Amino acid sequence: MSSTHIFKVEMTCEGCSGAVERVLNRLKGQGVENVAISLPDQKVTVTGTLSADQLLEVIKKTGKKTLYEGVQ
Amino acid sequence: MSSTHIFKVEMTCEGCSGAVERVLNRLKGQGVENVAISLPDQKVTVTGTLSADQLLEVIKKTGKKTLYEGVQ
């Protein structure tokens, strides 16, 4: 079953948000269905079958400070 | 034996270079000895026992476009 998880990610430019987007989009078809990123809100919204912990691990590998905010 | 590898990494702000630095510094004592990053030169220099391929994989997980430039 799919869920939509929200993360707060420290992103300061479009290079930052683009990097996070790229990493998550690589998982399309492997547990990630949709990715939405708001640079002004520092918000990353991911829909898919991966757990919050799995997604957190992937996003943290970008080196960006990341907090889990909850399910939408 | 340690080597010093140079990578060209697309970084557009200090958030970008900080993220790459953070990811590599997490490997200090696990194959990475020294990390030097130049944002203006888009250059990441890593000294340690990890191979160029291993380092490339780590840096690519940041989502930044990365090219291997060679050994220093």
Backbone of each chain as nested JSON, in Angstrom:
{
  "chains": [
    {"id": "A", "residues": [
      {"number": 1, "name": "MET", "atoms": {"N": [0.837, -1.203, 0.0], "CA": [0.0, 0.0, 0.0], "C": [0.879, 1.263, 0.0]}},
      {"number": 2, "name": "SER", "atoms": {"N": [0.449, 2.249, -0.72], "CA": [1.229, 3.498, -0.801], "C": [0.881, 4.462, 0.326]}},
      {"number": 3, "name": "SER", "atoms": {"N": [1.889, 5.19, 0.777], "CA": [1.668, 6.277, 1.724], "C": [2.397, 7.514, 1.205]}},
      {"number": 4, "name": "THR", "atoms": {"N": [2.007, 8.66, 1.741], "CA": [2.687, 9.906, 1.387], "C": [3.374, 10.459, 2.634]}},
      {"number": 5, "name": "HIS", "atoms": {"N": [4.695, 10.527, 2.55], "CA": [5.5, 10.977, 3.691], "C": [6.069, 12.37, 3.422]}},
      {"number": 6, "name": "ILE", "atoms": {"N": [6.143, 13.15, 4.483], "CA": [6.663, 14.513, 4.351], "C": [7.96, 14.655, 5.166]}},
      {"number": 7, "name": "PHE", "atoms": {"N": [8.96, 15.249, 4.527], "CA": [10.253, 15.475, 5.175], "C": [10.612, 16.947, 5.081]}},
      {"number": 8, "name": "LYS", "atoms": {"N": [11.261, 17.436, 6.114], "CA": [11.82, 18.779, 6.113], "C": [13.297, 18.62, 5.756]}},
      {"number": 9, "name": "VAL", "atoms": {"N": [13.732, 19.212, 4.676], "CA": [15.111, 19.029, 4.219], "C": [15.759, 20.397, 4.006]}},
      {"number": 10, "name": "GLU", "atoms": {"N": [16.953, 20.563, 4.56], "CA": [17.668, 21.831, 4.419], "C": [18.193, 21.973, 2.988]}},
      {"number": 11, "name": "MET", "atoms": {"N": [17.535, 22.836, 2.208], "CA": [17.941, 23.051, 0.808], "C": [18.052, 24.551, 0.588]}},
      {"number": 12, "name": "THR", "atoms": {"N": [19.185, 24.99, 0.052], "CA": [19.367, 26.436, -0.049], "C": [19.379, 26.98, -1.48]}},
      {"number": 13, "name": "CYS", "atoms": {"N": [19.46, 26.089, -2.462], "CA": [19.413, 26.572, -3.852], "C": [18.791, 25.503, -4.729]}},
      {"number": 14, "name": "GLU", "atoms": {"N": [18.618, 25.8, -6.008], "CA": [18.002, 24.811, -6.891], "C": [18.919, 23.621, -7.159]}},
      {"number": 15, "name": "GLY", "atoms": {"N": [20.217, 23.824, -6.92], "CA": [21.146, 22.697, -7.01], "C": [20.863, 21.699, -5.893]}},
      {"number": 16, "name": "CYS", "atoms": {"N": [20.559, 22.235, -4.717], "CA": [20.224, 21.393, -3.555], "C": [18.94, 20.61, -3.817]}},
      {"number": 17, "name": "SER", "atoms": {"N": [17.882, 21.324, -4.208], "CA": [16.596, 20.649, -4.375], "C": [16.66, 19.688, -5.563]}},
      {"number": 18, "name": "GLY", "atoms": {"N": [17.41, 20.069, -6.597], "CA": [17.578, 19.186, -7.754], "C": [18.282, 17.89, -7.382]}},
      {"number": 19, "name": "ALA", "atoms": {"N": [19.252, 17.975, -6.476], "CA": [19.992, 16.778, -6.061], "C": [19.071, 15.825, -5.308]}},
      {"number": 20, "name": "VAL", "atoms": {"N": [18.265, 16.365, -4.414], "CA": [17.338, 15.525, -3.64], "C": [16.319, 14.885, -4.592]}},
      {"number": 21, "name": "GLU", "atoms": {"N": [15.829, 15.683, -5.529], "CA": [14.85, 15.189, -6.506], "C": [15.446, 14.049, -7.339]}},
      {"number": 22, "name": "ARG", "atoms": {"N": [16.692, 14.228, -7.773], "CA": [17.359, 13.232, -8.62], "C": [17.477, 11.885, -7.89]}},
      {"number": 23, "name": "VAL", "atoms": {"N": [17.904, 11.98, -6.617], "CA": [18.101, 10.764, -5.818], "C": [16.781, 10.011, -5.631]}},
      {"number": 24, "name": "LEU", "atoms": {"N": [15.718, 10.755, -5.374], "CA": [14.425, 10.093, -5.161], "C": [13.845, 9.579, -6.475]}},
      {"number": 25, "name": "ASN", "atoms": {"N": [14.044, 10.323, -7.539], "CA": [13.508, 9.881, -8.834], "C": [14.194, 8.615, -9.339]}},
      {"number": 26, "name": "ARG", "atoms": {"N": [15.438, 8.377, -8.891], "CA": [16.127, 7.132, -9.263], "C": [15.382, 5.91, -8.717]}},
      {"number": 27, "name": "LEU", "atoms": {"N": [14.556, 6.123, -7.708], "CA": [13.823, 5.009, -7.08], "C": [12.407, 4.862, -7.631]}},
      {"number": 28, "name": "LYS", "atoms": {"N": [12.105, 5.621, -8.673], "CA": [10.79, 5.474, -9.312], "C": [10.678, 4.052, -9.862]}},
      {"number": 29, "name": "GLY", "atoms": {"N": [9.573, 3.404, -9.518], "CA": [9.382, 2.016, -9.934], "C": [10.04, 1.037, -8.975]}},
      {"number": 30, "name": "GLN", "atoms": {"N": [10.733, 1.569, -7.986], "CA": [11.348, 0.718, -6.951], "C": [10.86, 1.169, -5.577]}},
      {"number": 31, "name": "GLY", "atoms": {"N": [9.603, 1.529, -5.512], "CA": [9.021, 1.886, -4.22], "C": [8.662, 3.356, -4.114]}},
      {"number": 32, "name": "VAL", "atoms": {"N": [9.106, 4.146, -5.096], "CA": [8.745, 5.566, -5.107], "C": [7.836, 5.823, -6.312]}},
      {"number": 33, "name": "GLU", "atoms": {"N": [6.685, 6.438, -6.035], "CA": [5.739, 6.726, -7.126], "C": [5.72, 8.197, -7.518]}},
      {"number": 34, "name": "ASN", "atoms": {"N": [5.81, 9.058, -6.505], "CA": [5.741, 10.482, -6.807], "C": [6.607, 11.284, -5.838]}},
      {"number": 35, "name": "VAL", "atoms": {"N": [7.253, 12.316, -6.371], "CA": [8.126, 13.175, -5.574], "C": [7.74, 14.625, -5.832]}},
      {"number": 36, "name": "ALA", "atoms": {"N": [7.507, 15.378, -4.772], "CA": [7.234, 16.811, -4.925], "C": [8.14, 17.561, -3.958]}},
      {"number": 37, "name": "ILE", "atoms": {"N": [8.834, 18.576, -4.491], "CA": [9.783, 19.312, -3.655], "C": [9.458, 20.794, -3.684]}},
      {"number": 38, "name": "SER", "atoms": {"N": [9.395, 21.387, -2.495], "CA": [9.251, 22.834, -2.401], "C": [10.503, 23.407, -1.76]}},
      {"number": 39, "name": "LEU", "atoms": {"N": [11.274, 24.122, -2.567], "CA": [12.489, 24.759, -2.052], "C": [12.147, 25.855, -1.027]}},
      {"number": 40, "name": "PRO", "atoms": {"N": [11.191, 26.747, -1.315], "CA": [10.878, 27.784, -0.312], "C": [10.368, 27.206, 1.014]}},
      {"number": 41, "name": "ASP", "atoms": {"N": [9.635, 26.106, 0.948], "CA": [9.109, 25.5, 2.183], "C": [10.065, 24.469, 2.787]}},
      {"number": 42, "name": "GLN", "atoms": {"N": [11.186, 24.173, 2.085], "CA": [12.141, 23.157, 2.561], "C": [11.421, 21.823, 2.775]}},
      {"number": 43, "name": "LYS", "atoms": {"N": [10.512, 21.52, 1.878], "CA": [9.623, 20.372, 2.081], "C": [9.738, 19.374, 0.942]}},
      {"number": 44, "name": "VAL", "atoms": {"N": [9.885, 18.1, 1.306], "CA": [9.964, 17.024, 0.321], "C": [8.831, 16.05, 0.613]}},
      {"number": 45, "name": "THR", "atoms": {"N": [7.97, 15.834, -0.371], "CA": [6.803, 14.971, -0.201], "C": [6.958, 13.774, -1.125]}},
      {"number": 46, "name": "VAL", "atoms": {"N": [6.938, 12.582, -0.547], "CA": [7.183, 11.374, -1.341], "C": [6.027, 10.4, -1.165]}},
      {"number": 47, "name": "THR", "atoms": {"N": [5.474, 9.949, -2.283], "CA": [4.434, 8.925, -2.257], "C": [5.01, 7.624, -2.783]}},
      {"number": 48, "name": "GLY", "atoms": {"N": [4.727, 6.528, -2.075], "CA": [5.204, 5.228, -2.534], "C": [5.046, 4.182, -1.47]}},
      {"number": 49, "name": "THR", "atoms": {"N": [5.66, 3.031, -1.719], "CA": [5.519, 1.912, -0.785], "C": [6.709, 1.812, 0.185]}},
      {"number": 50, "name": "LEU", "atoms": {"N": [7.757, 2.624, -0.033], "CA": [8.887, 2.601, 0.909], "C": [8.447, 3.19, 2.249]}},
      {"number": 51, "name": "SER", "atoms": {"N": [9.043, 2.674, 3.334], "CA": [8.715, 3.184, 4.666], "C": [9.379, 4.541, 4.892]}},
      {"number": 52, "name": "ALA", "atoms": {"N": [8.906, 5.233, 5.919], "CA": [9.514, 6.519, 6.275], "C": [11.001, 6.339, 6.574]}},
      {"number": 53, "name": "ASP", "atoms": {"N": [11.355, 5.265, 7.272], "CA": [12.764, 5.019, 7.616], "C": [13.613, 4.786, 6.368]}},
      {"number": 54, "name": "GLN", "atoms": {"N": [13.08, 4.031, 5.433], "CA": [13.823, 3.772, 4.188], "C": [14.039, 5.067, 3.416]}},
      {"number": 55, "name": "LEU", "atoms": {"N": [12.996, 5.887, 3.36], "CA": [13.121, 7.157, 2.633], "C": [14.096, 8.1, 3.341]}},
      {"number": 56, "name": "LEU", "atoms": {"N": [14.029, 8.106, 4.668], "CA": [14.915, 8.972, 5.453], "C": [16.378, 8.619, 5.171]}},
      {"number": 57, "name": "GLU", "atoms": {"N": [16.647, 7.323, 5.098], "CA": [18.006, 6.862, 4.84], "C": [18.498, 7.343, 3.463]}},
      {"number": 58, "name": "VAL", "atoms": {"N": [17.635, 7.234, 2.473], "CA": [17.985, 7.671, 1.115], "C": [18.248, 9.179, 1.088]}},
      {"number": 59, "name": "ILE", "atoms": {"N": [17.358, 9.942, 1.707], "CA": [17.504, 11.402, 1.657], "C": [18.75, 11.833, 2.434]}},
      {"number": 60, "name": "LYS", "atoms": {"N": [19.021, 11.161, 3.566], "CA": [20.198, 11.537, 4.367], "C": [21.502, 11.303, 3.619]}},
      {"number": 61, "name": "LYS", "atoms": {"N": [21.497, 10.341, 2.68], "CA": [22.712, 10.083, 1.895], "C": [23.062, 11.242, 0.974]}},
      {"number": 62, "name": "THR", "atoms": {"N": [22.125, 12.166, 0.784], "CA": [22.451, 13.369, 0.009], "C": [23.324, 14.314, 0.832]}},
      {"number": 63, "name": "GLY", "atoms": {"N": [23.422, 14.078, 2.147], "CA": [24.211, 14.962, 3.005], "C": [23.417, 16.144, 3.537]}},
      {"number": 64, "name": "LYS", "atoms": {"N": [22.131, 16.209, 3.157], "CA": [21.276, 17.314, 3.626], "C": [20.696, 16.976, 4.988]}},
      {"number": 65, "name": "LYS", "atoms": {"N": [20.646, 17.975, 5.869], "CA": [19.992, 17.757, 7.161], "C": [18.497, 17.518, 6.913]}},
      {"number": 66, "name": "THR", "atoms": {"N": [17.996, 16.417, 7.448], "CA": [16.642, 15.969, 7.128], "C": [15.892, 15.569, 8.387]}},
      {"number": 67, "name": "LEU", "atoms": {"N": [14.639, 16.001, 8.478], "CA": [13.769, 15.581, 9.58], "C": [12.505, 14.983, 8.988]}},
      {"number": 68, "name": "TYR", "atoms": {"N": [11.996, 13.958, 9.648], "CA": [10.729, 13.376, 9.215], "C": [9.592, 14.177, 9.834]}},
      {"number": 69, "name": "GLU", "atoms": {"N": [8.645, 14.583, 9.016], "CA": [7.55, 15.383, 9.55], "C": [6.271, 14.565, 9.766]}},
      {"number": 70, "name": "GLY", "atoms": {"N": [6.084, 13.494, 8.997], "CA": [4.898, 12.658, 9.205], "C": [4.221, 12.257, 7.914]}},
      {"number": 71, "name": "VAL", "atoms": {"N": [3.128, 11.539, 8.078], "CA": [2.353, 11.074, 6.932], "C": [1.353, 12.165, 6.567]}},
      {"number": 72, "name": "GLN", "atoms": {"N": [1.134, 12.319, 5.251], "CA": [0.18, 13.348, 4.821], "C": [-1.245, 12.852, 5.022]}}
    ]},
    {"id": "B", "residues": [
      {"number": 1, "name": "MET", "atoms": {"N": [47.342, 1.421, 1.074], "CA": [48.032, 2.659, 0.726], "C": [47.028, 3.749, 0.355]}},
      {"number": 2, "name": "SER", "atoms": {"N": [47.324, 4.962, 0.756], "CA": [46.413, 6.069, 0.459], "C": [46.685, 6.681, -0.904]}},
      {"number": 3, "name": "SER", "atoms": {"N": [45.618, 7.134, -1.539], "CA": [45.74, 7.914, -2.771], "C": [44.889, 9.168, -2.623]}},
      {"number": 4, "name": "THR", "atoms": {"N": [45.166, 10.132, -3.495], "CA": [44.351, 11.342, -3.515], "C": [43.629, 11.415, -4.852]}},
      {"number": 5, "name": "HIS", "atoms": {"N": [42.302, 11.376, -4.796], "CA": [41.474, 11.374, -6.007], "C": [40.765, 12.714, -6.16]}},
      {"number": 6, "name": "ILE", "atoms": {"N": [40.626, 13.127, -7.405], "CA": [39.965, 14.403, -7.676], "C": [38.682, 14.163, -8.477]}},
      {"number": 7, "name": "PHE", "atoms": {"N": [37.61, 14.817, -8.038], "CA": [36.314, 14.704, -8.706], "C": [35.812, 16.099, -9.052]}},
      {"number": 8, "name": "LYS", "atoms": {"N": [35.129, 16.18, -10.181], "CA": [34.428, 17.399, -10.562], "C": [32.97, 17.2, -10.16]}},
      {"number": 9, "name": "VAL", "atoms": {"N": [32.462, 18.049, -9.289], "CA": [31.102, 17.865, -8.778], "C": [30.322, 19.163, -8.975]}},
      {"number": 10, "name": "GLU", "atoms": {"N": [29.118, 19.038, -9.562], "CA": [28.277, 20.201, -9.79], "C": [27.715, 20.71, -8.458]}},
      {"number": 11, "name": "MET", "atoms": {"N": [28.276, 21.818, -7.98], "CA": [27.822, 22.403, -6.715], "C": [27.571, 23.881, -6.964]}},
      {"number": 12, "name": "THR", "atoms": {"N": [26.37, 24.351, -6.555], "CA": [26.041, 25.74, -6.891], "C": [25.95, 26.678, -5.696]}},
      {"number": 13, "name": "CYS", "atoms": {"N": [25.956, 26.118, -4.49], "CA": [25.923, 26.997, -3.311], "C": [26.643, 26.305, -2.16]}},
      {"number": 14, "name": "GLU", "atoms": {"N": [26.763, 26.999, -1.034], "CA": [27.462, 26.386, 0.103], "C": [26.665, 25.251, 0.724]}},
      {"number": 15, "name": "GLY", "atoms": {"N": [25.356, 25.248, 0.462], "CA": [24.544, 24.113, 0.907], "C": [24.947, 22.858, 0.142]}},
      {"number": 16, "name": "CYS", "atoms": {"N": [25.208, 23.045, -1.149], "CA": [25.647, 21.93, -2.013], "C": [27.003, 21.394, -1.559]}},
      {"number": 17, "name": "SER", "atoms": {"N": [27.969, 22.284, -1.407], "CA": [29.319, 21.831, -1.061], "C": [29.337, 21.271, 0.363]}},
      {"number": 18, "name": "GLY", "atoms": {"N": [28.521, 21.851, 1.245], "CA": [28.433, 21.352, 2.618], "C": [27.877, 19.94, 2.665]}},
      {"number": 19, "name": "ALA", "atoms": {"N": [26.915, 19.654, 1.795], "CA": [26.307, 18.317, 1.761], "C": [27.333, 17.284, 1.313]}},
      {"number": 20, "name": "VAL", "atoms": {"N": [28.1, 17.61, 0.288], "CA": [29.119, 16.678, -0.216], "C": [30.185, 16.461, 0.867]}},
      {"number": 21, "name": "GLU", "atoms": {"N": [30.573, 17.542, 1.526], "CA": [31.574, 17.46, 2.588], "C": [31.092, 16.571, 3.735]}},
      {"number": 22, "name": "ARG", "atoms": {"N": [29.834, 16.749, 4.112], "CA": [29.246, 15.987, 5.23], "C": [29.273, 14.487, 4.934]}},
      {"number": 23, "name": "VAL", "atoms": {"N": [28.864, 14.147, 3.708], "CA": [28.803, 12.739, 3.309], "C": [30.197, 12.104, 3.333]}},
      {"number": 24, "name": "LEU", "atoms": {"N": [31.186, 12.834, 2.856], "CA": [32.548, 12.274, 2.835], "C": [33.158, 12.251, 4.231]}},
      {"number": 25, "name": "ASN", "atoms": {"N": [32.86, 13.262, 5.027], "CA": [33.415, 13.281, 6.387], "C": [32.862, 12.164, 7.257]}},
      {"number": 26, "name": "ARG", "atoms": {"N": [31.657, 11.671, 6.931], "CA": [31.086, 10.532, 7.666], "C": [31.956, 9.28, 7.507]}},
      {"number": 27, "name": "LEU", "atoms": {"N": [32.776, 9.258, 6.452], "CA": [33.633, 8.095, 6.178], "C": [35.046, 8.271, 6.731]}},
      {"number": 28, "name": "LYS", "atoms": {"N": [35.255, 9.323, 7.491], "CA": [36.575, 9.509, 8.124], "C": [36.828, 8.333, 9.069]}},
      {"number": 29, "name": "GLY", "atoms": {"N": [38.002, 7.744, 8.926], "CA": [38.325, 6.573, 9.743], "C": [37.784, 5.287, 9.145]}},
      {"number": 30, "name": "GLN", "atoms": {"N": [37.053, 5.419, 8.033], "CA": [36.549, 4.238, 7.325], "C": [36.999, 4.299, 5.869]}},
      {"number": 31, "name": "GLY", "atoms": {"N": [38.225, 4.744, 5.681], "CA": [38.772, 4.764, 4.324], "C": [38.99, 6.163, 3.775]}},
      {"number": 32, "name": "VAL", "atoms": {"N": [38.446, 7.16, 4.482], "CA": [38.663, 8.551, 4.059], "C": [39.522, 9.245, 5.106]}},
      {"number": 33, "name": "GLU", "atoms": {"N": [40.597, 9.877, 4.643], "CA": [41.487, 10.569, 5.574], "C": [41.35, 12.087, 5.505]}},
      {"number": 34, "name": "ASN", "atoms": {"N": [41.205, 12.583, 4.299], "CA": [41.106, 14.032, 4.163], "C": [40.176, 14.408, 3.004]}},
      {"number": 35, "name": "VAL", "atoms": {"N": [39.429, 15.494, 3.211], "CA": [38.487, 15.974, 2.198], "C": [38.715, 17.46, 2.007]}},
      {"number": 36, "name": "ALA", "atoms": {"N": [38.886, 17.883, 0.753], "CA": [39.01, 19.315, 0.475], "C": [38.05, 19.647, -0.656]}},
      {"number": 37, "name": "ILE", "atoms": {"N": [37.251, 20.683, -0.444], "CA": [36.245, 21.032, -1.446], "C": [36.418, 22.473, -1.873]}},
      {"number": 38, "name": "SER", "atoms": {"N": [36.434, 22.699, -3.185], "CA": [36.433, 24.061, -3.713], "C": [35.143, 24.278, -4.487]}},
      {"number": 39, "name": "LEU", "atoms": {"N": [34.295, 25.125, -3.914], "CA": [33.025, 25.445, -4.588], "C": [33.268, 26.209, -5.896]}},
      {"number": 40, "name": "PRO", "atoms": {"N": [34.122, 27.258, -5.899], "CA": [34.349, 27.966, -7.181], "C": [34.922, 27.079, -8.273]}},
      {"number": 41, "name": "ASP", "atoms": {"N": [35.771, 26.127, -7.883], "CA": [36.371, 25.238, -8.889], "C": [35.541, 23.982, -9.142]}},
      {"number": 42, "name": "GLN", "atoms": {"N": [34.451, 23.795, -8.372], "CA": [33.611, 22.585, -8.498], "C": [34.463, 21.333, -8.316]}},
      {"number": 43, "name": "LYS", "atoms": {"N": [35.39, 21.404, -7.366], "CA": [36.382, 20.354, -7.231], "C": [36.352, 19.734, -5.837]}},
      {"number": 44, "name": "VAL", "atoms": {"N": [36.343, 18.404, -5.807], "CA": [36.356, 17.666, -4.541], "C": [37.598, 16.768, -4.544]}},
      {"number": 45, "name": "THR", "atoms": {"N": [38.451, 16.947, -3.553], "CA": [39.703, 16.199, -3.467], "C": [39.653, 15.327, -2.219]}},
      {"number": 46, "name": "VAL", "atoms": {"N": [39.805, 14.021, -2.42], "CA": [39.669, 13.086, -1.301], "C": [40.92, 12.225, -1.194]}},
      {"number": 47, "name": "THR", "atoms": {"N": [41.5, 12.198, 0.0], "CA": [42.644, 11.329, 0.269], "C": [42.194, 10.189, 1.174]}},
      {"number": 48, "name": "GLY", "atoms": {"N": [42.594, 8.972, 0.817], "CA": [42.245, 7.833, 1.647], "C": [42.536, 6.527, 0.954]}},
      {"number": 49, "name": "THR", "atoms": {"N": [42.031, 5.442, 1.546], "CA": [42.304, 4.118, 0.991], "C": [41.158, 3.614, 0.109]}},
      {"number": 50, "name": "LEU", "atoms": {"N": [40.024, 4.333, 0.089], "CA": [38.925, 3.912, -0.797], "C": [39.329, 4.122, -2.25]}},
      {"number": 51, "name": "SER", "atoms": {"N": [38.797, 3.25, -3.119], "CA": [39.1, 3.37, -4.55], "C": [38.301, 4.516, -5.159]}},
      {"number": 52, "name": "ALA", "atoms": {"N": [38.71, 4.93, -6.35], "CA": [37.984, 5.975, -7.077], "C": [36.532, 5.56, -7.287]}},
      {"number": 53, "name": "ASP", "atoms": {"N": [36.29, 4.278, -7.617], "CA": [34.925, 3.796, -7.853], "C": [34.077, 3.863, -6.587]}},
      {"number": 54, "name": "GLN", "atoms": {"N": [34.674, 3.491, -5.465], "CA": [33.938, 3.541, -4.194], "C": [33.578, 4.976, -3.834]}},
      {"number": 55, "name": "LEU", "atoms": {"N": [34.525, 5.887, -4.058], "CA": [34.267, 7.297, -3.743], "C": [33.216, 7.877, -4.68]}},
      {"number": 56, "name": "LEU", "atoms": {"N": [33.303, 7.485, -5.947], "CA": [32.341, 7.984, -6.941], "C": [30.926, 7.579, -6.551]}},
      {"number": 57, "name": "GLU", "atoms": {"N": [30.782, 6.346, -6.089], "CA": [29.464, 5.851, -5.687], "C": [28.915, 6.663, -4.514]}},
      {"number": 58, "name": "VAL", "atoms": {"N": [29.767, 6.948, -3.543], "CA": [29.351, 7.73, -2.373], "C": [28.931, 9.139, -2.797]}},
      {"number": 59, "name": "ILE", "atoms": {"N": [29.756, 9.767, -3.633], "CA": [29.453, 11.148, -4.022], "C": [28.187, 11.197, -4.87]}},
      {"number": 60, "name": "LYS", "atoms": {"N": [27.996, 10.201, -5.741], "CA": [26.795, 10.189, -6.595], "C": [25.509, 10.06, -5.789]}},
      {"number": 61, "name": "LYS", "atoms": {"N": [25.609, 9.437, -4.615], "CA": [24.405, 9.301, -3.77], "C": [23.927, 10.646, -3.237]}},
      {"number": 62, "name": "THR", "atoms": {"N": [24.77, 11.67, -3.34], "CA": [24.313, 13.01, -2.956], "C": [23.361, 13.587, -3.999]}},
      {"number": 63, "name": "GLY", "atoms": {"N": [23.316, 12.95, -5.193], "CA": [22.446, 13.451, -6.258], "C": [23.122, 14.491, -7.132]}},
      {"number": 64, "name": "LYS", "atoms": {"N": [24.391, 14.799, -6.816], "CA": [25.127, 15.791, -7.607], "C": [25.764, 15.12, -8.818]}},
      {"number": 65, "name": "LYS", "atoms": {"N": [25.731, 15.806, -9.946], "CA": [26.426, 15.285, -11.128], "C": [27.928, 15.275, -10.849]}},
      {"number": 66, "name": "THR", "atoms": {"N": [28.54, 14.125, -11.037], "CA": [29.929, 13.932, -10.62], "C": [30.742, 13.251, -11.709]}},
      {"number": 67, "name": "LEU", "atoms": {"N": [31.936, 13.766, -11.933], "CA": [32.873, 13.137, -12.869], "C": [34.185, 12.873, -12.145]}},
      {"number": 68, "name": "TYR", "atoms": {"N": [34.808, 11.752, -12.475], "CA": [36.121, 11.462, -11.909], "C": [37.181, 12.151, -12.756]}},
      {"number": 69, "name": "GLU", "atoms": {"N": [38.078, 12.865, -12.115], "CA": [39.108, 13.575, -12.888], "C": [40.457, 12.871, -12.868]}},
      {"number": 70, "name": "GLY", "atoms": {"N": [40.723, 12.106, -11.801], "CA": [41.986, 11.374, -11.764], "C": [42.688, 11.456, -10.423]}},
      {"number": 71, "name": "VAL", "atoms": {"N": [43.851, 10.836, -10.381], "CA": [44.662, 10.826, -9.166], "C": [45.536, 12.069, -9.165]}},
      {"number": 72, "name": "GLN", "atoms": {"N": [45.725, 12.634, -7.972], "CA": [46.551, 13.84, -7.876], "C": [48.019, 13.469, -7.967]}}
    ]}
  ]
}
